[in-house]
Amino acid sequence: MSRLLTKLSLPTKSTLRVSAPRRIWRCRRRGGSQYSPAWMRVLNPAKFAGLAEGDAHVIRNAGGRASDDAIRSLVISHKLLGTREWFVIHHTNCGMELFTDDVIGDLLADNLETAKFDGKTWSNPKHGHGASAGQFIKWHTIKDQPSSVVHDVRRIREHPLVSKNIPLYGYIYDVHSGNLVEVTEATQAGKPR
């Protein structure tokens, strides 16, 4: 799971070395084993940014996307808790890159039980008892990590409830190297106005 991070300050180097767990949890489910993708890893952005407990508000969601609910939380964090900088941090090997809105909508329309992934394709082991409501949800899947970070920073920056004085930064955490890499275009788009 990626996240949106609000905090008081973070170095603005284009690449920061951070330490984070390198293991993938193996989950046993009915009918076989599944590997949890990178978004299920235990990533604590406040910790790898060198922050103490309480220095940051971490808002988590699948893909770290700037959904309406994430923006609602950011606005509350600023308005009522006084956060002064916001960071959008996605990560490599994100599970949200493994499907599209159409794929998840079709899977749910067919069946609501857990789907299987063979490394290329998602499929339902059972059929029937689905719901078409999933075809009407914006799932915020990711085609390209840097582009999604830029899109999310722009969406937050342009939101009418977001103060134009808040600096926004965009990063991608590389789960293999442990580097936090700035997405320069996102940080440019997030400059205070």
C-alpha positions in Angstrom: 0.0 0.0 0.0 1.4 3.3 -0.9 0.6 6.4 1.1 0.2 10.1 1.2 2.5 11.6 3.9 2.1 15.0 5.6 4.9 16.2 7.8 6.8 19.2 9.0 10.0 18.8 7.0 11.9 16.4 4.8 15.2 16.8 3.0 14.6 17.7 -0.7 17.4 15.7 -2.1 16.4 14.0 -5.3 17.3 10.6 -3.9 17.3 9.6 -0.2 18.6 6.3 1.1 16.1 4.8 3.5 15.9 1.5 5.3 12.8 -0.6 5.1 11.9 -4.3 5.3 13.0 -6.3 2.2 10.9 -9.4 2.8 7.6 -10.3 1.1 5.1 -11.9 3.3 3.8 -15.2 2.1 0.1 -15.6 2.7 -1.7 -18.9 2.8 -5.3 -18.7 1.6 -7.9 -21.4 0.9 -6.9 -23.2 -2.3 -3.2 -22.6 -2.3 -0.6 -20.0 -1.7 -0.5 -16.4 -2.8 2.4 -14.0 -2.6 1.6 -10.6 -1.2 2.8 -8.0 -3.7 4.9 -5.1 -2.7 1.9 -3.0 -1.6 1.4 -5.5 1.3 4.9 -5.0 2.6 5.3 -3.2 5.9 6.5 0.2 4.7 6.5 3.0 7.2 7.2 6.2 5.4 7.6 8.3 8.6 10.2 5.9 9.8 12.2 5.7 6.6 12.1 9.5 6.4 13.7 9.7 9.8 10.7 11.1 11.6 9.7 10.4 15.1 6.2 9.3 16.1 3.8 12.2 15.8 6.0 14.2 13.4 3.9 13.0 10.4 0.4 12.0 9.5 0.4 9.0 7.2 -2.7 8.5 5.0 -2.7 5.1 3.4 -4.7 3.7 0.6 -4.2 1.2 -2.2 -1.8 2.8 -4.6 -1.3 5.9 -2.5 -3.7 7.7 -4.9 -5.2 11.1 -4.3 -8.8 9.9 -4.0 -11.5 12.1 -2.6 -11.1 10.4 0.8 -7.4 10.9 0.9 -7.8 14.6 0.0 -10.4 14.9 2.7 -7.9 13.5 5.2 -5.2 15.9 3.9 -7.5 18.9 4.3 -8.3 17.9 7.9 -4.6 17.3 8.6 -3.8 20.8 7.5 -6.8 22.7 8.8 -7.2 21.1 12.2 -3.7 19.6 12.9 -1.5 22.2 11.3 0.6 20.1 8.8 2.5 22.4 6.5 4.0 20.1 3.8 2.5 17.1 2.0 4.3 14.2 0.2 2.8 11.8 -2.2 4.8 8.6 -2.1 4.1 5.7 -4.4 6.4 2.6 -4.6 7.8 0.3 -7.2 6.2 -3.1 -7.7 2.8 -1.8 -6.6 -0.1 -4.2 -6.9 -2.2 -1.4 -8.4 -0.1 -1.8 -11.5 -1.2 -5.4 -12.0 -4.8 -4.7 -13.2 -7.0 -2.0 -14.7 -10.3 -0.6 -13.7 -12.0 -2.8 -16.4 -10.2 -6.0 -15.1 -11.3 -5.5 -11.5 -14.8 -4.5 -12.6 -15.2 -7.6 -14.8 -13.8 -9.9 -12.1 -16.3 -8.5 -9.5 -19.2 -8.7 -12.0 -18.4 -12.4 -12.4 -17.8 -13.4 -8.8 -17.0 -11.7 -5.4 -14.6 -14.3 -4.1 -10.8 -13.9 -4.2 -9.4 -14.0 -7.7 -6.2 -15.8 -8.8 -3.2 -14.2 -10.5 -0.9 -16.3 -12.6 1.7 -13.6 -13.1 0.1 -12.2 -16.2 -3.7 -12.6 -15.9 -6.3 -12.4 -13.2 -9.1 -15.0 -13.2 -11.9 -16.1 -10.9 -11.7 -19.7 -9.8 -15.5 -19.7 -9.3 -18.2 -18.0 -11.4 -21.6 -16.5 -10.6 -22.8 -14.4 -7.6 -21.0 -11.3 -8.8 -22.1 -7.7 -8.7 -21.8 -5.1 -11.5 -21.3 -2.2 -9.0 -17.5 -2.6 -9.4 -17.7 -1.4 -13.0 -18.9 2.0 -11.8 -16.1 2.6 -9.3 -12.9 4.6 -10.1 -10.2 2.1 -8.8 -7.3 4.5 -9.4 -5.1 1.8 -10.9 -1.6 2.7 -12.0 -0.2 2.4 -15.6 3.0 4.4 -15.0 4.4 5.2 -11.5 6.0 8.6 -12.3 2.9 9.8 -14.2 0.6 8.7 -11.4 2.6 10.6 -8.9 2.4 13.7 -11.1 -1.3 13.2 -11.6 -2.0 12.9 -7.9 0.1 15.9 -6.9 -1.7 18.0 -9.6 -5.1 16.7 -8.4 -4.3 17.7 -4.8 -2.8 21.1 -5.9 -5.9 22.0 -7.9 -8.5 20.9 -5.3 -10.5 23.9 -4.1 -10.2 23.0 -0.4 -6.4 22.8 -0.5 -4.5 25.9 0.5 -2.3 27.1 -2.3 0.5 27.8 0.3 1.1 24.1 1.1 4.2 22.7 -0.7 3.5 19.3 -2.3 6.3 16.8 -3.2 6.2 13.6 -5.2 8.4 10.6 -4.6 8.6 6.9 -5.5 10.0 4.5 -3.0 12.1 1.8 -4.7 11.4 -1.4 -2.7 14.5 -3.1 -4.0 17.2 -0.4 -3.5 15.6 1.3 -0.5 15.9 4.7 -2.3 13.2 7.4 -2.2 13.4 9.0 -5.6 11.9 12.4 -6.2 9.6 12.8 -9.2 10.8 16.3 -10.2 7.8 17.1 -12.4 5.4 16.3 -9.5 7.4 18.5 -7.0 7.4 21.3 -9.6 3.6 20.9 -10.0 3.2 21.0 -6.2 5.1 24.3 -5.6 3.1 26.8 -3.5 1.3 29.4 -5.6 
